[in-house]
Amino acid sequence: MDVYPARTHCAASAKLLPWSRCNEIGTLAFCASAFAMPKNSSGEAYFSIDGGTQVAPGQPIQPATQISITLAGATARGVLFEGGRYETLTPFLPALTHIISDTVPGDGGRTAQGTRQRTWTPSTWAVINSVRTSEGLRQRLVAIPAQYRGTDGAAGTERLFTEMRYTVFYSQSSDPIPPSVWAVHARAWPSDEAALLQVDVTDFSGVVRVVVVYTLGDGSWETRLLAPAAGETSRWVGLLPKEAGLDYFVQAVDGAGNVALQDNRGRYFRASLHQHYLPLTAQGK
């Protein structure tokens, strides 16, 4: 299994840096002027990159970009998010897409599903798109550098990425199945300085890396490597900050380069704080 960096992409200059073979993390760095933000007559807005957007019925329109990760003689099997930085825009009134037909007129109003969501959408931001052509396999990394969460019936909060770091894994293995993440749990006692994270994960090709990705809502996503638990065959452990507002998800990589992601169905995970409750006693006279 080989590891290659993604290319650095700056939409303002449309420049792609040369591809190089190494083990460094590739970065998608978006210039401040890379995003365009059109608004309609209702004040609804959306971002785009070089005119590129991602649309889904009833959902906020989000910016989208893609870069080629095609490599002769190798197949990109998985992509691992290594962290990034984002700006927070609130209140943000998103432009939505609507299906219009003979029986569904108009714009659907502001009661569309996209503005009522209380979870971050999308919760993850990149996928590998593979197409076989007459010239061979062509692969691209498609990224959506933004996410939205509704706070009321109209406006919400938009996170706009200025930097995203990814590692792309290549392999010639015949194993296409990613690892299975069976359980994710973080707990902390009031006296603990950090939360203990436990992840149960298995794979036929062997699990080679487990990473937790977290944010405190402070403008950055950070990563920490987990380590195999002593005496366990499928459990990986590590520490997380015990801070208010912590959201996290987990990624696992197997020996064939396949990457699994567990984000609690888009809701992210949070650490559980254990409390001690002592019984009340009364002394009679």
C-alpha positions as CSV (number, residue, x, y, z in Angstrom):
1,M,0.0,0.0,0.0
2,D,1.4,3.4,-1.0
3,V,0.4,6.8,0.3
4,Y,0.3,9.9,-1.8
5,P,-0.6,13.5,-1.0
6,A,-3.5,15.3,-2.6
7,R,-2.6,18.3,-4.7
8,T,-2.8,21.8,-3.4
9,H,-5.6,23.6,-5.1
10,C,-6.2,27.4,-5.1
11,A,-9.2,28.2,-7.2
12,A,-8.4,31.9,-7.4
13,S,-5.3,31.1,-9.6
14,A,-6.5,27.7,-10.8
15,K,-3.1,26.3,-10.1
16,L,-2.3,22.7,-9.3
17,L,1.0,22.0,-7.7
18,P,3.1,19.1,-9.2
19,W,2.3,15.6,-8.0
20,S,5.0,13.9,-5.9
21,R,5.3,10.5,-4.4
22,C,5.9,10.7,-0.6
23,N,4.2,10.0,2.7
24,E,3.3,13.6,3.5
25,I,-0.2,14.8,4.0
26,G,-1.8,16.5,1.0
27,T,-3.6,19.8,1.5
28,L,-6.5,21.4,-0.2
29,A,-5.9,25.1,0.5
30,F,-8.6,27.4,-0.6
31,C,-7.7,31.1,-1.2
32,A,-9.9,33.7,0.5
33,S,-11.1,34.8,-3.0
34,A,-11.8,31.3,-4.1
35,F,-15.4,31.4,-2.9
36,A,-18.2,33.2,-4.7
37,M,-21.4,34.0,-2.8
38,P,-24.4,34.8,-5.0
39,K,-27.6,36.0,-3.3
40,N,-31.1,35.9,-4.7
41,S,-34.0,38.4,-4.1
42,S,-34.9,36.8,-0.8
43,G,-31.5,37.2,0.6
44,E,-30.6,33.5,0.4
45,A,-27.0,32.8,-0.3
46,Y,-24.7,30.0,-1.3
47,F,-21.0,29.6,-2.0
48,S,-19.4,28.1,-5.1
49,I,-15.8,27.4,-6.3
50,D,-15.1,28.2,-9.9
51,G,-18.9,27.8,-10.4
52,G,-18.9,24.4,-8.8
53,T,-21.7,23.5,-6.4
54,Q,-23.2,20.4,-4.8
55,V,-27.0,20.2,-4.9
56,A,-29.6,17.9,-3.4
57,P,-33.4,18.4,-3.2
58,G,-34.4,20.3,-0.1
59,Q,-30.9,20.8,1.0
60,P,-28.6,23.9,1.2
61,I,-26.5,24.5,-1.9
62,Q,-22.8,24.0,-1.0
63,P,-19.5,24.6,-2.8
64,A,-17.8,21.7,-4.5
65,T,-14.4,21.2,-6.1
66,Q,-12.5,18.2,-7.5
67,I,-9.0,17.3,-8.4
68,S,-7.5,14.4,-10.3
69,I,-5.8,11.7,-8.2
70,T,-5.3,9.3,-11.1
71,L,-2.0,7.4,-10.8
72,A,-0.8,5.0,-13.5
73,G,-0.6,1.4,-12.3
74,A,-2.3,2.1,-8.9
75,T,-5.8,2.5,-7.6
76,A,-6.9,5.0,-5.0
77,R,-8.8,2.9,-2.4
78,G,-9.5,5.3,0.4
79,V,-9.1,8.9,1.6
80,L,-8.4,9.9,5.2
81,F,-9.3,13.3,6.5
82,E,-6.3,14.6,8.5
83,G,-7.7,17.9,9.7
84,G,-8.6,21.4,8.5
85,R,-9.6,25.0,9.3
86,Y,-12.9,26.7,8.8
87,E,-14.7,30.0,9.2
88,T,-18.1,30.3,10.9
89,L,-20.8,32.4,9.4
90,T,-24.0,33.0,11.5
91,P,-26.8,33.8,11.0
92,F,-26.6,32.3,7.5
93,L,-29.7,32.0,5.3
94,P,-28.9,29.2,2.8
95,A,-30.3,28.9,-0.7
96,L,-32.1,25.6,-1.2
97,T,-32.9,23.5,-4.2
98,H,-36.4,22.4,-4.8
99,I,-38.1,20.0,-7.1
100,I,-40.7,21.9,-9.3
101,S,-43.2,20.0,-11.3
102,D,-46.9,20.3,-12.5
103,T,-48.0,19.1,-9.0
104,V,-45.3,20.8,-6.9
105,P,-45.3,24.5,-7.8
106,G,-43.2,27.3,-6.3
107,D,-40.1,27.2,-4.2
108,G,-41.4,24.9,-1.4
109,G,-41.1,27.7,1.2
110,R,-38.6,27.9,4.1
111,T,-40.0,24.8,5.7
112,A,-37.7,22.6,3.5
113,Q,-35.9,19.8,5.3
114,G,-32.5,21.5,4.8
115,T,-33.2,24.5,7.2
116,R,-34.7,22.3,10.0
117,Q,-31.7,20.0,10.4
118,R,-30.0,20.2,13.8
119,T,-27.0,18.2,12.6
120,W,-24.1,19.4,10.5
121,T,-24.7,18.6,6.8
122,P,-22.6,17.2,5.2
123,S,-20.9,15.6,8.2
124,T,-17.9,14.5,6.0
125,W,-16.6,16.2,3.0
126,A,-14.8,14.1,0.4
127,V,-15.3,11.0,-1.7
128,I,-13.3,9.2,-4.5
129,N,-15.0,9.2,-7.9
130,S,-13.8,6.4,-10.2
131,V,-14.6,6.1,-13.9
132,R,-13.3,3.5,-16.3
133,T,-12.6,5.0,-19.8
134,S,-11.0,3.7,-23.0
135,E,-7.7,5.1,-21.6
136,G,-8.0,3.3,-18.3
137,L,-9.2,4.1,-14.8
138,R,-9.7,7.8,-14.0
139,Q,-10.1,8.9,-10.4
140,R,-10.9,12.3,-8.8
141,L,-11.2,13.5,-5.3
142,V,-14.5,15.4,-4.9
143,A,-14.6,17.7,-1.9
144,I,-17.4,19.8,-0.4
145,P,-15.5,22.4,1.8
146,A,-18.5,23.5,3.8
147,Q,-21.3,22.3,6.1
148,Y,-24.5,23.8,7.4
149,R,-26.6,23.4,10.6
150,G,-30.1,24.9,11.1
151,T,-30.9,26.8,14.2
152,D,-34.4,27.9,13.5
153,G,-37.0,27.7,10.7
154,A,-35.0,30.0,8.4
155,A,-31.4,30.8,9.2
156,G,-28.6,28.7,10.7
157,T,-24.8,28.4,10.8
158,E,-22.4,27.8,7.9
159,R,-18.9,26.5,8.3
160,L,-16.7,27.3,5.3
161,F,-13.3,25.5,5.1
162,T,-10.2,27.5,4.2
163,E,-8.0,24.4,4.5
164,M,-8.6,20.6,4.3
165,R,-5.8,18.0,4.7
166,Y,-6.2,14.5,3.2
167,T,-4.2,11.4,2.7
168,V,-5.0,9.2,-0.3
169,F,-4.3,5.5,0.0
170,Y,-3.4,3.4,-3.1
171,S,-3.3,-0.3,-3.4
172,Q,-3.3,-3.3,-5.8
173,S,-5.1,-5.5,-3.2
174,S,-8.2,-7.4,-4.3
175,D,-9.9,-6.6,-1.0
176,P,-12.4,-3.8,-1.5
177,I,-14.1,-4.0,1.9
178,P,-13.3,-1.3,4.5
179,P,-12.9,-2.0,8.2
180,S,-16.0,-2.6,10.4
181,V,-16.3,-0.1,13.2
182,W,-18.4,-1.9,15.8
183,A,-18.4,0.5,18.8
184,V,-17.2,4.0,19.6
185,H,-17.3,5.3,23.2
186,A,-15.6,8.1,25.1
187,R,-16.0,8.5,28.9
188,A,-14.6,10.7,31.6
189,W,-14.9,11.1,35.3
190,P,-15.2,14.6,36.8
191,S,-11.6,14.4,38.1
192,D,-10.2,13.3,34.8
193,E,-8.2,15.8,32.7
194,A,-9.1,14.0,29.4
195,A,-11.7,11.6,28.1
196,L,-10.8,8.0,27.4
197,L,-11.8,7.0,23.9
198,Q,-12.3,3.3,23.0
199,V,-13.0,2.1,19.4
200,D,-13.7,-1.5,18.5
201,V,-12.8,-2.2,14.8
202,T,-12.0,-5.3,12.8
203,D,-10.9,-6.1,9.2
204,F,-9.8,-9.2,7.2
205,S,-6.8,-7.4,5.9
206,G,-5.8,-6.1,9.3
207,V,-6.4,-2.7,10.8
208,V,-3.3,-0.5,10.4
209,R,-4.5,2.9,11.6
210,V,-7.3,4.4,13.6
211,V,-7.8,8.1,13.8
212,V,-10.2,10.3,15.8
213,V,-11.1,13.7,14.3
214,Y,-12.5,16.4,16.6
215,T,-13.5,20.0,16.8
216,L,-14.4,22.3,19.7
217,G,-16.3,24.6,17.4
218,D,-13.3,26.9,17.4
219,G,-12.5,27.0,13.7
220,S,-10.3,23.8,13.4
221,W,-10.6,20.1,13.1
222,E,-7.8,18.2,14.7
223,T,-6.7,14.5,14.6
224,R,-5.2,12.1,17.1
225,L,-3.9,8.6,16.4
226,L,-5.3,5.8,18.5
227,A,-3.2,2.9,19.7
228,P,-4.1,-0.8,20.0
229,A,-5.2,-1.6,23.6
230,A,-3.0,-4.0,25.5
231,G,-4.3,-7.5,25.4
232,E,-7.1,-6.7,23.0
233,T,-7.3,-7.8,19.3
234,S,-9.8,-5.3,18.0
235,R,-9.9,-2.4,20.5
236,W,-8.0,0.9,19.9
237,V,-7.7,3.6,22.6
238,G,-6.7,7.2,23.0
239,L,-7.4,10.4,24.8
240,L,-9.7,13.4,23.8
241,P,-9.9,16.8,25.3
242,K,-12.6,17.1,28.0
243,E,-14.1,20.3,26.7
244,A,-17.6,21.6,26.3
245,G,-18.8,21.5,22.7
246,L,-16.5,18.7,21.6
247,D,-17.7,16.8,18.5
248,Y,-15.8,13.9,17.0
249,F,-15.8,11.1,14.5
250,V,-13.6,8.1,13.9
251,Q,-11.7,6.8,10.8
252,A,-10.0,3.4,10.3
253,V,-7.6,2.2,7.6
254,D,-6.9,-1.4,6.7
255,G,-3.9,-3.1,5.0
256,A,-5.5,-2.7,1.6
257,G,-5.9,1.0,1.9
258,N,-9.7,1.0,2.4
259,V,-11.0,3.6,4.8
260,A,-14.0,3.4,7.1
261,L,-15.7,6.3,8.7
262,Q,-18.1,6.3,11.7
263,D,-19.7,9.7,12.5
264,N,-22.8,8.5,14.4
265,R,-25.0,8.9,11.3
266,G,-24.0,12.5,10.8
267,R,-24.7,13.5,14.4
268,Y,-21.0,13.1,15.6
269,F,-20.1,11.7,18.9
270,R,-19.7,13.3,22.3
271,A,-17.9,12.1,25.5
272,S,-20.0,10.9,28.4
273,L,-19.3,12.4,31.8
274,H,-19.7,9.9,34.6
275,Q,-21.1,11.3,37.9
276,H,-21.1,9.7,41.4
277,Y,-24.4,9.9,43.3
278,L,-24.2,9.2,47.0
279,P,-27.3,8.1,48.9
280,L,-28.9,10.5,51.4
281,T,-28.8,9.5,55.0
282,A,-30.4,11.0,58.0
283,Q,-29.5,10.5,61.6
284,G,-32.3,10.1,64.1
285,K,-32.3,11.5,67.5
